[in-house]
Amino acid sequence: WMIKNMMKAGFWGFGLFWHAMGIFVFSKKGPSSWESRKIREIMDKIDDEKTG
């Protein structure tokens, strides 16, 4: 059972590694565009609350 658990951990680690690579390395937009979009969205919501 120990080998089975180690294999599961290895597969999870492998998948997590490639997921992170896809987000931070291979993505054209990257996390910075998501961050900018989210900040703009929150600022628009605050402006709407002030004017509305």
PDB file of N, CA, C, O and CB in Angstrom:
ATOM      1  N   TRP A   1       0.812  -1.201   0.000  1.00  0.00           N
ATOM      2  CA  TRP A   1       0.000   0.000   0.000  1.00  0.00           C
ATOM      3  C   TRP A   1       0.850   1.258   0.000  1.00  0.00           C
ATOM      4  O   TRP A   1       0.400   2.307  -0.460  1.00  0.00           O
ATOM      5  CB  TRP A   1      -0.921   0.002   1.190  1.00  0.00           C
ATOM      6  N   MET A   2       2.075   1.169   0.509  1.00  0.00           N
ATOM      7  CA  MET A   2       2.963   2.326   0.559  1.00  0.00           C
ATOM      8  C   MET A   2       3.363   2.775  -0.852  1.00  0.00           C
ATOM      9  O   MET A   2       3.393   3.969  -1.150  1.00  0.00           O
ATOM     10  CB  MET A   2       4.215   2.001   1.387  1.00  0.00           C
ATOM     11  N   ILE A   3       3.667   1.810  -1.701  1.00  0.00           N
ATOM     12  CA  ILE A   3       4.037   2.140  -3.080  1.00  0.00           C
ATOM     13  C   ILE A   3       2.847   2.758  -3.803  1.00  0.00           C
ATOM     14  O   ILE A   3       3.007   3.702  -4.577  1.00  0.00           O
ATOM     15  CB  ILE A   3       4.532   0.881  -3.834  1.00  0.00           C
ATOM     16  N   LYS A   4       1.666   2.231  -3.553  1.00  0.00           N
ATOM     17  CA  LYS A   4       0.458   2.756  -4.178  1.00  0.00           C
ATOM     18  C   LYS A   4       0.238   4.224  -3.784  1.00  0.00           C
ATOM     19  O   LYS A   4      -0.086   5.055  -4.633  1.00  0.00           O
ATOM     20  CB  LYS A   4      -0.764   1.903  -3.781  1.00  0.00           C
ATOM     21  N   ASN A   5       0.414   4.536  -2.500  1.00  0.00           N
ATOM     22  CA  ASN A   5       0.252   5.914  -2.038  1.00  0.00           C
ATOM     23  C   ASN A   5       1.327   6.831  -2.602  1.00  0.00           C
ATOM     24  O   ASN A   5       1.052   7.985  -2.932  1.00  0.00           O
ATOM     25  CB  ASN A   5       0.278   5.965  -0.521  1.00  0.00           C
ATOM     26  N   MET A   6       2.545   6.326  -2.714  1.00  0.00           N
ATOM     27  CA  MET A   6       3.623   7.126  -3.286  1.00  0.00           C
ATOM     28  C   MET A   6       3.356   7.414  -4.759  1.00  0.00           C
ATOM     29  O   MET A   6       3.655   8.506  -5.244  1.00  0.00           O
ATOM     30  CB  MET A   6       4.970   6.412  -3.121  1.00  0.00           C
ATOM     31  N   MET A   7       2.797   6.446  -5.468  1.00  0.00           N
ATOM     32  CA  MET A   7       2.461   6.654  -6.875  1.00  0.00           C
ATOM     33  C   MET A   7       1.366   7.697  -7.012  1.00  0.00           C
ATOM     34  O   MET A   7       1.421   8.549  -7.898  1.00  0.00           O
ATOM     35  CB  MET A   7       2.024   5.336  -7.530  1.00  0.00           C
ATOM     36  N   LYS A   8       0.365   7.632  -6.132  1.00  0.00           N
ATOM     37  CA  LYS A   8      -0.704   8.637  -6.158  1.00  0.00           C
ATOM     38  C   LYS A   8      -0.133  10.031  -5.938  1.00  0.00           C
ATOM     39  O   LYS A   8      -0.485  10.973  -6.648  1.00  0.00           O
ATOM     40  CB  LYS A   8      -1.771   8.326  -5.089  1.00  0.00           C
ATOM     41  N   ALA A   9       0.752  10.158  -4.950  1.00  0.00           N
ATOM     42  CA  ALA A   9       1.374  11.453  -4.663  1.00  0.00           C
ATOM     43  C   ALA A   9       2.196  11.928  -5.858  1.00  0.00           C
ATOM     44  O   ALA A   9       2.195  13.114  -6.186  1.00  0.00           O
ATOM     45  CB  ALA A   9       2.263  11.361  -3.406  1.00  0.00           C
ATOM     46  N   GLY A  10       2.890  11.006  -6.500  1.00  0.00           N
ATOM     47  CA  GLY A  10       3.678  11.356  -7.674  1.00  0.00           C
ATOM     48  C   GLY A  10       2.816  11.845  -8.821  1.00  0.00           C
ATOM     49  O   GLY A  10       3.161  12.822  -9.485  1.00  0.00           O
ATOM     50  N   PHE A  11       1.698  11.175  -9.060  1.00  0.00           N
ATOM     51  CA  PHE A  11       0.791  11.604 -10.124  1.00  0.00           C
ATOM     52  C   PHE A  11       0.171  12.959  -9.807  1.00  0.00           C
ATOM     53  O   PHE A  11       0.034  13.803 -10.693  1.00  0.00           O
ATOM     54  CB  PHE A  11      -0.308  10.563 -10.339  1.00  0.00           C
ATOM     55  N   TRP A  12      -0.203  13.169  -8.556  1.00  0.00           N
ATOM     56  CA  TRP A  12      -0.756  14.471  -8.149  1.00  0.00           C
ATOM     57  C   TRP A  12       0.293  15.564  -8.335  1.00  0.00           C
ATOM     58  O   TRP A  12      -0.014  16.641  -8.847  1.00  0.00           O
ATOM     59  CB  TRP A  12      -1.236  14.431  -6.670  1.00  0.00           C
ATOM     60  N   GLY A  13       1.511  15.293  -7.926  1.00  0.00           N
ATOM     61  CA  GLY A  13       2.583  16.271  -8.074  1.00  0.00           C
ATOM     62  C   GLY A  13       2.863  16.589  -9.531  1.00  0.00           C
ATOM     63  O   GLY A  13       3.073  17.747  -9.892  1.00  0.00           O
ATOM     64  N   PHE A  14       2.867  15.568 -10.362  1.00  0.00           N
ATOM     65  CA  PHE A  14       3.085  15.749 -11.796  1.00  0.00           C
ATOM     66  C   PHE A  14       1.980  16.613 -12.403  1.00  0.00           C
ATOM     67  O   PHE A  14       2.252  17.538 -13.168  1.00  0.00           O
ATOM     68  CB  PHE A  14       3.150  14.384 -12.509  1.00  0.00           C
ATOM     69  N   GLY A  15       0.744  16.303 -12.056  1.00  0.00           N
ATOM     70  CA  GLY A  15      -0.388  17.078 -12.571  1.00  0.00           C
ATOM     71  C   GLY A  15      -0.373  18.508 -12.078  1.00  0.00           C
ATOM     72  O   GLY A  15      -0.652  19.434 -12.840  1.00  0.00           O
ATOM     73  N   LEU A  16      -0.052  18.693 -10.820  1.00  0.00           N
ATOM     74  CA  LEU A  16       0.007  20.037 -10.245  1.00  0.00           C
ATOM     75  C   LEU A  16       1.112  20.856 -10.894  1.00  0.00           C
ATOM     76  O   LEU A  16       0.936  22.044 -11.164  1.00  0.00           O
ATOM     77  CB  LEU A  16       0.224  19.965  -8.730  1.00  0.00           C
ATOM     78  N   PHE A  17       2.246  20.224 -11.143  1.00  0.00           N
ATOM     79  CA  PHE A  17       3.361  20.901 -11.808  1.00  0.00           C
ATOM     80  C   PHE A  17       2.951  21.398 -13.190  1.00  0.00           C
ATOM     81  O   PHE A  17       3.187  22.559 -13.525  1.00  0.00           O
ATOM     82  CB  PHE A  17       4.568  19.960 -11.924  1.00  0.00           C
ATOM     83  N   TRP A  18       2.338  20.530 -13.995  1.00  0.00           N
ATOM     84  CA  TRP A  18       1.963  20.936 -15.350  1.00  0.00           C
ATOM     85  C   TRP A  18       0.821  21.936 -15.354  1.00  0.00           C
ATOM     86  O   TRP A  18       0.737  22.776 -16.250  1.00  0.00           O
ATOM     87  CB  TRP A  18       1.579  19.724 -16.169  1.00  0.00           C
ATOM     88  N   HIS A  19      -0.051  21.860 -14.374  1.00  0.00           N
ATOM     89  CA  HIS A  19      -1.113  22.862 -14.255  1.00  0.00           C
ATOM     90  C   HIS A  19      -0.496  24.241 -13.988  1.00  0.00           C
ATOM     91  O   HIS A  19      -0.881  25.229 -14.614  1.00  0.00           O
ATOM     92  CB  HIS A  19      -2.109  22.478 -13.119  1.00  0.00           C
ATOM     93  N   ALA A  20       0.454  24.300 -13.063  1.00  0.00           N
ATOM     94  CA  ALA A  20       1.132  25.563 -12.758  1.00  0.00           C
ATOM     95  C   ALA A  20       1.905  26.073 -13.972  1.00  0.00           C
ATOM     96  O   ALA A  20       1.900  27.272 -14.253  1.00  0.00           O
ATOM     97  CB  ALA A  20       2.083  25.388 -11.561  1.00  0.00           C
ATOM     98  N   MET A  21       2.562  25.177 -14.683  1.00  0.00           N
ATOM     99  CA  MET A  21       3.292  25.582 -15.888  1.00  0.00           C
ATOM    100  C   MET A  21       2.339  26.173 -16.918  1.00  0.00           C
ATOM    101  O   MET A  21       2.660  27.166 -17.572  1.00  0.00           O
ATOM    102  CB  MET A  21       4.051  24.385 -16.491  1.00  0.00           C
ATOM    103  N   GLY A  22       1.174  25.563 -17.060  1.00  0.00           N
ATOM    104  CA  GLY A  22       0.190  26.068 -18.009  1.00  0.00           C
ATOM    105  C   GLY A  22      -0.311  27.451 -17.647  1.00  0.00           C
ATOM    106  O   GLY A  22      -0.584  28.269 -18.525  1.00  0.00           O
ATOM    107  N   ILE A  23      -0.430  27.713 -16.370  1.00  0.00           N
ATOM    108  CA  ILE A  23      -0.930  29.017 -15.932  1.00  0.00           C
ATOM    109  C   ILE A  23       0.161  30.081 -16.011  1.00  0.00           C
ATOM    110  O   ILE A  23      -0.061  31.155 -16.571  1.00  0.00           O
ATOM    111  CB  ILE A  23      -1.471  28.926 -14.501  1.00  0.00           C
ATOM    112  N   PHE A  24       1.323  29.795 -15.463  1.00  0.00           N
ATOM    113  CA  PHE A  24       2.335  30.826 -15.294  1.00  0.00           C
ATOM    114  C   PHE A  24       3.359  30.910 -16.413  1.00  0.00           C
ATOM    115  O   PHE A  24       3.961  31.967 -16.603  1.00  0.00           O
ATOM    116  CB  PHE A  24       3.036  30.605 -14.027  1.00  0.00           C
ATOM    117  N   VAL A  25       3.577  29.843 -17.154  1.00  0.00           N
ATOM    118  CA  VAL A  25       4.624  29.855 -18.174  1.00  0.00           C
ATOM    119  C   VAL A  25       4.038  29.885 -19.582  1.00  0.00           C
ATOM    120  O   VAL A  25       4.417  30.726 -20.397  1.00  0.00           O
ATOM    121  CB  VAL A  25       5.527  28.638 -18.015  1.00  0.00           C
ATOM    122  N   PHE A  26       3.118  28.973 -19.865  1.00  0.00           N
ATOM    123  CA  PHE A  26       2.621  28.830 -21.227  1.00  0.00           C
ATOM    124  C   PHE A  26       1.438  29.736 -21.544  1.00  0.00           C
ATOM    125  O   PHE A  26       1.061  29.863 -22.709  1.00  0.00           O
ATOM    126  CB  PHE A  26       2.233  27.412 -21.469  1.00  0.00           C
ATOM    127  N   SER A  27       0.855  30.356 -20.551  1.00  0.00           N
ATOM    128  CA  SER A  27      -0.299  31.224 -20.773  1.00  0.00           C
ATOM    129  C   SER A  27       0.160  32.558 -21.346  1.00  0.00           C
ATOM    130  O   SER A  27       1.132  33.143 -20.869  1.00  0.00           O
ATOM    131  CB  SER A  27      -1.085  31.440 -19.461  1.00  0.00           C
ATOM    132  N   LYS A  28      -0.536  33.034 -22.361  1.00  0.00           N
ATOM    133  CA  LYS A  28      -0.192  34.321 -22.953  1.00  0.00           C
ATOM    134  C   LYS A  28      -0.672  35.469 -22.064  1.00  0.00           C
ATOM    135  O   LYS A  28      -0.024  36.513 -21.983  1.00  0.00           O
ATOM    136  CB  LYS A  28      -0.800  34.443 -24.359  1.00  0.00           C
ATOM    137  N   LYS A  29      -1.801  35.270 -21.406  1.00  0.00           N
ATOM    138  CA  LYS A  29      -2.339  36.328 -20.550  1.00  0.00           C
ATOM    139  C   LYS A  29      -1.607  36.378 -19.221  1.00  0.00           C
ATOM    140  O   LYS A  29      -1.155  37.442 -18.797  1.00  0.00           O
ATOM    141  CB  LYS A  29      -3.834  36.121 -20.316  1.00  0.00           C
ATOM    142  N   GLY A  30      -1.490  35.249 -18.572  1.00  0.00           N
ATOM    143  CA  GLY A  30      -0.809  35.190 -17.291  1.00  0.00           C
ATOM    144  C   GLY A  30      -1.680  35.711 -16.162  1.00  0.00           C
ATOM    145  O   GLY A  30      -2.778  36.218 -16.395  1.00  0.00           O
ATOM    146  N   PRO A  31      -1.190  35.586 -14.952  1.00  0.00           N
ATOM    147  CA  PRO A  31      -1.976  36.000 -13.790  1.00  0.00           C
ATOM    148  C   PRO A  31      -2.121  37.510 -13.681  1.00  0.00           C
ATOM    149  O   PRO A  31      -3.071  37.987 -13.060  1.00  0.00           O
ATOM    150  CB  PRO A  31      -1.347  35.467 -12.532  1.00  0.00           C
ATOM    151  N   SER A  32      -1.202  38.278 -14.269  1.00  0.00           N
ATOM    152  CA  SER A  32      -1.271  39.733 -14.135  1.00  0.00           C
ATOM    153  C   SER A  32      -2.501  40.299 -14.831  1.00  0.00           C
ATOM    154  O   SER A  32      -3.102  41.247 -14.326  1.00  0.00           O
ATOM    155  CB  SER A  32      -0.010  40.378 -14.704  1.00  0.00           C
ATOM    156  N   SER A  33      -2.892  39.745 -15.977  1.00  0.00           N
ATOM    157  CA  SER A  33      -4.080  40.250 -16.659  1.00  0.00           C
ATOM    158  C   SER A  33      -5.335  39.914 -15.866  1.00  0.00           C
ATOM    159  O   SER A  33      -6.276  40.705 -15.828  1.00  0.00           O
ATOM    160  CB  SER A  33      -4.177  39.671 -18.076  1.00  0.00           C
ATOM    161  N   TRP A  34      -5.353  38.752 -15.238  1.00  0.00           N
ATOM    162  CA  TRP A  34      -6.488  38.379 -14.398  1.00  0.00           C
ATOM    163  C   TRP A  34      -6.594  39.344 -13.226  1.00  0.00           C
ATOM    164  O   TRP A  34      -7.685  39.784 -12.862  1.00  0.00           O
ATOM    165  CB  TRP A  34      -6.349  36.922 -13.895  1.00  0.00           C
ATOM    166  N   GLU A  35      -5.450  39.663 -12.643  1.00  0.00           N
ATOM    167  CA  GLU A  35      -5.414  40.568 -11.502  1.00  0.00           C
ATOM    168  C   GLU A  35      -5.911  41.954 -11.907  1.00  0.00           C
ATOM    169  O   GLU A  35      -6.710  42.554 -11.189  1.00  0.00           O
ATOM    170  CB  GLU A  35      -3.991  40.655 -10.926  1.00  0.00           C
ATOM    171  N   SER A  36      -5.458  42.461 -13.029  1.00  0.00           N
ATOM    172  CA  SER A  36      -5.891  43.775 -13.511  1.00  0.00           C
ATOM    173  C   SER A  36      -7.382  43.789 -13.797  1.00  0.00           C
ATOM    174  O   SER A  36      -8.081  44.744 -13.459  1.00  0.00           O
ATOM    175  CB  SER A  36      -5.115  44.167 -14.768  1.00  0.00           C
ATOM    176  N   ARG A  37      -7.863  42.723 -14.422  1.00  0.00           N
ATOM    177  CA  ARG A  37      -9.288  42.639 -14.745  1.00  0.00           C
ATOM    178  C   ARG A  37     -10.131  42.619 -13.475  1.00  0.00           C
ATOM    179  O   ARG A  37     -11.171  43.274 -13.407  1.00  0.00           O
ATOM    180  CB  ARG A  37      -9.575  41.389 -15.590  1.00  0.00           C
ATOM    181  N   LYS A  38      -9.687  41.875 -12.476  1.00  0.00           N
ATOM    182  CA  LYS A  38     -10.430  41.763 -11.221  1.00  0.00           C
ATOM    183  C   LYS A  38     -10.446  43.102 -10.483  1.00  0.00           C
ATOM    184  O   LYS A  38     -11.480  43.496  -9.943  1.00  0.00           O
ATOM    185  CB  LYS A  38      -9.817  40.669 -10.326  1.00  0.00           C
ATOM    186  N   ILE A  39      -9.312  43.803 -10.454  1.00  0.00           N
ATOM    187  CA  ILE A  39      -9.252  45.115  -9.802  1.00  0.00           C
ATOM    188  C   ILE A  39     -10.187  46.089 -10.500  1.00  0.00           C
ATOM    189  O   ILE A  39     -10.912  46.835  -9.842  1.00  0.00           O
ATOM    190  CB  ILE A  39      -7.808  45.665  -9.805  1.00  0.00           C
ATOM    191  N   ARG A  40     -10.176  46.087 -11.842  1.00  0.00           N
ATOM    192  CA  ARG A  40     -11.058  46.966 -12.605  1.00  0.00           C
ATOM    193  C   ARG A  40     -12.521  46.652 -12.307  1.00  0.00           C
ATOM    194  O   ARG A  40     -13.339  47.559 -12.155  1.00  0.00           O
ATOM    195  CB  ARG A  40     -10.781  46.832 -14.111  1.00  0.00           C
ATOM    196  N   GLU A  41     -12.845  45.366 -12.224  1.00  0.00           N
ATOM    197  CA  GLU A  41     -14.206  44.930 -11.926  1.00  0.00           C
ATOM    198  C   GLU A  41     -14.656  45.432 -10.545  1.00  0.00           C
ATOM    199  O   GLU A  41     -15.780  45.912 -10.394  1.00  0.00           O
ATOM    200  CB  GLU A  41     -14.297  43.394 -11.991  1.00  0.00           C
ATOM    201  N   ILE A  42     -13.791  45.321  -9.555  1.00  0.00           N
ATOM    202  CA  ILE A  42     -14.123  45.777  -8.200  1.00  0.00           C
ATOM    203  C   ILE A  42     -14.263  47.296  -8.166  1.00  0.00           C
ATOM    204  O   ILE A  42     -15.176  47.817  -7.524  1.00  0.00           O
ATOM    205  CB  ILE A  42     -13.046  45.320  -7.193  1.00  0.00           C
ATOM    206  N   MET A  43     -13.376  48.007  -8.844  1.00  0.00           N
ATOM    207  CA  MET A  43     -13.456  49.472  -8.878  1.00  0.00           C
ATOM    208  C   MET A  43     -14.738  49.932  -9.559  1.00  0.00           C
ATOM    209  O   MET A  43     -15.365  50.891  -9.109  1.00  0.00           O
ATOM    210  CB  MET A  43     -12.236  50.062  -9.601  1.00  0.00           C
ATOM    211  N   ASP A  44     -15.136  49.261 -10.642  1.00  0.00           N
ATOM    212  CA  ASP A  44     -16.396  49.595 -11.312  1.00  0.00           C
ATOM    213  C   ASP A  44     -17.580  49.368 -10.389  1.00  0.00           C
ATOM    214  O   ASP A  44     -18.520  50.162 -10.370  1.00  0.00           O
ATOM    215  CB  ASP A  44     -16.563  48.767 -12.590  1.00  0.00           C
ATOM    216  N   LYS A  45     -17.537  48.294  -9.630  1.00  0.00           N
ATOM    217  CA  LYS A  45     -18.615  47.992  -8.687  1.00  0.00           C
ATOM    218  C   LYS A  45     -18.711  49.079  -7.615  1.00  0.00           C
ATOM    219  O   LYS A  45     -19.811  49.494  -7.250  1.00  0.00           O
ATOM    220  CB  LYS A  45     -18.390  46.611  -8.032  1.00  0.00           C
ATOM    221  N   ILE A  46     -17.564  49.540  -7.110  1.00  0.00           N
ATOM    222  CA  ILE A  46     -17.547  50.605  -6.102  1.00  0.00           C
ATOM    223  C   ILE A  46     -18.093  51.897  -6.695  1.00  0.00           C
ATOM    224  O   ILE A  46     -18.867  52.598  -6.044  1.00  0.00           O
ATOM    225  CB  ILE A  46     -16.115  50.825  -5.561  1.00  0.00           C
ATOM    226  N   ASP A  47     -17.694  52.222  -7.936  1.00  0.00           N
ATOM    227  CA  ASP A  47     -18.203  53.422  -8.600  1.00  0.00           C
ATOM    228  C   ASP A  47     -19.712  53.352  -8.788  1.00  0.00           C
ATOM    229  O   ASP A  47     -20.410  54.347  -8.592  1.00  0.00           O
ATOM    230  CB  ASP A  47     -17.518  53.616  -9.951  1.00  0.00           C
ATOM    231  N   ASP A  48     -20.219  52.186  -9.166  1.00  0.00           N
ATOM    232  CA  ASP A  48     -21.660  52.008  -9.346  1.00  0.00           C
ATOM    233  C   ASP A  48     -22.409  52.204  -8.034  1.00  0.00           C
ATOM    234  O   ASP A  48     -23.500  52.775  -8.021  1.00  0.00           O
ATOM    235  CB  ASP A  48     -21.958  50.620  -9.916  1.00  0.00           C
ATOM    236  N   GLU A  49     -21.833  51.736  -6.937  1.00  0.00           N
ATOM    237  CA  GLU A  49     -22.473  51.894  -5.629  1.00  0.00           C
ATOM    238  C   GLU A  49     -22.495  53.359  -5.205  1.00  0.00           C
ATOM    239  O   GLU A  49     -23.451  53.807  -4.572  1.00  0.00           O
ATOM    240  CB  GLU A  49     -21.747  51.052  -4.572  1.00  0.00           C
ATOM    241  N   LYS A  50     -21.453  54.103  -5.548  1.00  0.00           N
ATOM    242  CA  LYS A  50     -21.390  55.525  -5.191  1.00  0.00           C
ATOM    243  C   LYS A  50     -22.400  56.337  -6.001  1.00  0.00           C
ATOM    244  O   LYS A  50     -23.058  57.229  -5.466  1.00  0.00           O
ATOM    245  CB  LYS A  50     -19.968  56.075  -5.415  1.00  0.00           C
ATOM    246  N   THR A  51     -22.520  56.024  -7.297  1.00  0.00           N
ATOM    247  CA  THR A  51     -23.412  56.793  -8.167  1.00  0.00           C
ATOM    248  C   THR A  51     -24.842  56.283  -8.122  1.00  0.00           C
ATOM    249  O   THR A  51     -25.777  57.037  -8.391  1.00  0.00           O
ATOM    250  CB  THR A  51     -22.907  56.758  -9.592  1.00  0.00           C
ATOM    251  N   GLY A  52     -25.021  55.041  -7.793  1.00  0.00           N
ATOM    252  CA  GLY A  52     -26.334  54.413  -7.850  1.00  0.00           C
ATOM    253  C   GLY A  52     -27.070  54.542  -6.594  1.00  0.00           C
ATOM    254  O   GLY A  52     -28.198  54.060  -6.487  1.00  0.00           O
TER     255      GLY A  52
END
